[in-house]
Amino acid sequence: MLHVASERPTPIQFLGDFEGNLLYIKRDDLLPFSFGGNKARKACYFLDDFRRGEYDCIVTYGSGHSNHCRVIANMAAMEGVPCEIISPQEQVEYTFNRQLSDLFGATRTIVSVNDVHRAIENKMTQLSEKGLRPYFIPGGGHGNLGSQAYFDCFREIRGFEQSQGLSFDYVFFATGTGTTHAGLVCGQLVMGGSERIIGISVARSADRGKQIVLGSAIEYLSARNCEFSSGDVEASIHFVDDYLSGGYAAESHSIKEEIRSVLSTYGIPLDPVYTGKAFWGMRMFIRKHSVVDCNVLFIHTGGTPLFFDQLQSERQMHVQ
Ligand SMILES: *Cc1c(COP(=O)(O)O)cnc(C)c1O
């Protein structure tokens, strides 16, 4: 498995009425590799690139709760090559993603946040000096290959619209490094369309977040030799930071309530760091801007192990 052009698009389910609109959900959490999610979608493209070269180990970067590191560690295990993860020093519990990366045999080097860049370079040099050929994957699956993954996801969305004879007015999802966002926006620029693509930020402020999405989109478009003015690209980016509620790993009652309600109503798990926050943010956005009678798509970007971290932490509260 793990073919780049996934033979089948991930499902889009109709969930029914949502605040006076029709809500659909694209289940990237069901991508058939390592618990799915956007990091699995991106990883397929990195895997293809890895296999094209003569590489024999993988180096990447991410925190202890990172979905990306779990997926990449799984990919390395599947390829039978060592995986080196550089992680920033932080106060996080032993999360399921961390546990899974360990299970896959990944080696972790923990450094202070300011030393991450240097640590990656050192690791790459050390491995090369040992006669290995390390393949580097940016944190979160950032870069043109990651953007390509969500450019292709946008094509899947278009295909669905055409087959169903409908068009989405809004597309919502959780945005972090902005690669998912950049890929979707580039898809819209190249393939056309007028839906509003709205990234609900999980950590970054709108100013900075938007600049990074813009940078990634321009980099991707110029690699494809597509001519767009930076103003046109910028006008397509809607980066919303109104629903951060404290950044990564924020504990918010409203988000927990949203997660409980979505699971009870539809049987779909969300997590507090990304998808739960974005789903709740989408609801708040729709209320704030009085969006009604629209076709709305939510992209479920995965993170299922984080759902269980949340469950586990509530269980510990009960045990005490
Ligand atoms: C990483 C991640 C995101 C954010 O994706 P970016 O491409 O980094 O913006 C959203 N949801 C989940 C579950 C993630 O793991």
PDBQT file of the ligand as one rigid body, heavy atoms in Angstrom, charges set to zero:
ROOT
HETATM    1  C1  LIG A 401      -0.642  18.648  11.778  1.00  0.00    +0.000 C 
HETATM    2  C2  LIG A 401      -2.118  18.617  11.891  1.00  0.00    +0.000 A 
HETATM    3  C3  LIG A 401      -2.907  19.678  11.409  1.00  0.00    +0.000 A 
HETATM    4  C4  LIG A 401      -2.325  20.927  10.792  1.00  0.00    +0.000 C 
HETATM    5  O1  LIG A 401      -1.818  20.671   9.508  1.00  0.00    +0.000 OA
HETATM    6  P1  LIG A 401      -0.769  21.653   8.856  1.00  0.00    +0.000 P 
HETATM    7  O2  LIG A 401      -0.593  21.175   7.473  1.00  0.00    +0.000 OA
HETATM    8  O3  LIG A 401       0.472  21.541   9.678  1.00  0.00    +0.000 OA
HETATM    9  O4  LIG A 401      -1.317  23.023   8.924  1.00  0.00    +0.000 OA
HETATM   10  C5  LIG A 401      -4.280  19.555  11.507  1.00  0.00    +0.000 A 
HETATM   11  N1  LIG A 401      -4.856  18.463  12.071  1.00  0.00    +0.000 NA
HETATM   12  C6  LIG A 401      -4.124  17.441  12.548  1.00  0.00    +0.000 A 
HETATM   13  C7  LIG A 401      -4.841  16.309  13.182  1.00  0.00    +0.000 C 
HETATM   14  C8  LIG A 401      -2.735  17.478  12.466  1.00  0.00    +0.000 A 
HETATM   15  O5  LIG A 401      -2.014  16.450  12.948  1.00  0.00    +0.000 OA
ENDROOT
TORSDOF 0
